[in-house]
Amino acid sequence: SLPAANAQYRPGGVYIWNTSALLSESRETELAKLSREGFRQLLLSFTAAQLRELTEPRGRRALQELLAAVSARGMRADLLLGDPYWLLPDKRAGLVEIVKKFAGLGFGGVHLDLEPDALPGSQPRRAELLEALADTVAEVKAAAALPVSLSIHPRYLDGNLGGIFRRRFAPLGIEYAAVMLYSTDGSAAGQAARPVRRIMMCGGG
């Protein structure tokens, strides 16, 4: 089934782009706050410098302690990776290398927020970039041996792009797709969600 209709997906996730506090002595305080606010899935992003530090023995221990603390609270930590250049075939090996280094440390999954539209000149290349995103997800899934999820803009679920999405992503078995709706207007969000409903009806089960 397609991830948009995945009944196993649990709400209550949060993107954490700055993980410094969670890797420090204030970790338990931060986790307690997140737990009180109802979050059960933490998508953890790290800077390039942090990724380097976390491969060293001291950093690795800090990361393992963080992941153990998250698990002890009944929460799940996913590795969040978000550089759009990783979509490109000549950059993808760097992403796969990171996944291989960190996937075995206790993460519950890998979440890709690669945003094709963040690449220069993306608009006329959206079909090509969506195909590249599917190729990237497939390589990450093979490298991670963990559930893989992704963020996606609703424009990639409609029209010709929606057809590509159904054809390429349904066989990949991704855990879920987080559809990015940037609006505080309920009716506007409903309009933007229409392609998602079509994906669910046409491809989900």
Buried (B, 14 or more C-beta within 10 A) or exposed (E): EBBBBBEEBEEEBEBBEEBEBBBEEEBEEBBEEBBEEEBBBBBBBBEEEBBEBBEEEEBBEBBEEBBEBBEEBEBBBBBBBBBBEBBEEEEBEEBBEBBEBBBEBBBBBBBBBBBBEEBEEBEEBBEEBBBBBBBBBBBBBEBBEBBBBBBBBBBBBBEEBBEBBBEBBBEBBBBBBBBBBEEEEEEEBEEBBEBBBBBBEEBBE
